[in-house]
Amino acid sequence: MSKFKFSAAAALVALAVAGCTQNINPTDVDRAAIGAAAGATIAHVAGKDESDVYKGAAAGAAAGALCNDVRFCQ
């Protein structure tokens, strides 16, 4: 899978997972942590290099932190 497709998939999953925390009223930091974990997990399961796991975590953290700004998870 190309790096762009992988980053896009990690971002979408992170948005979806971060959106599942609506009942606990999470902060941006909480959603970023959830997104980073989801992105890193996707990269690790996909069998990517260690640097790609970090990139997946970064993409997931950004997506999780910004998901409420685009009104995806409120």
N, C-alpha and C positions, 0 to 999 in steps of 0.2 A: 504494500500500500504506500502511496506517495506520502511525503511528509505533510503536505497541505491537507490531504484527505484525512490523515491520521489526526492532525491537530483539529480539524473541523469536527471529526467524530468525537474526540475527547471533549471539545467545548460543548457540543450538544448534549452529551451524556451528563456532563457536569451541571449544565443548566437544569436538566431534568431532575437530577438528584438533589440539587440545592433547592429546587422548587418544592420538594416533598417536606420541607421543614416549616410549613406555614403555621402550624398550631403552636410552635414554641417561640415564635417571634424572633428569629435569628438576626444577628447583626451582619454587616458586610464581612467581617472577619470570620464569623461562623460559616457563612456560605462559601467564602474563599477556601477555608480549610476542607470543607466537604468536597468542593470542586477539585482541589489539588489531589486529594486522596483518590477521587474517581479517575482523574486523568492519569495519575501514576499507575493505578491498577490496570487501566485499559492498556497502557503501554507495556507493562510487565507481562500481562497475559498474552499480548500480541507477539511477545518474543523479541521485542526491539532491544537495541543497545541501551546501555545504562544512560547515556546522554539523552536518548529519546525519552526515557522515563522522566527525566528532569524537565524536558520540554513539555511532555504531557501534563506533568504536575503544574507547570507554569500556565499553560493554556487553560487547564481546568480551574486554577485559582482565579484567573482573570474572568473567566466565564461565570464562575460562582459569585464573585464579588459584584459583577455588573448585571446579574440577571434581574434584579429588582429595578434597575435603572431603565431597562427596556421593557418593563412591565410583564416579564415572563413569570416571575415568582413573586407574588405579593401576599 
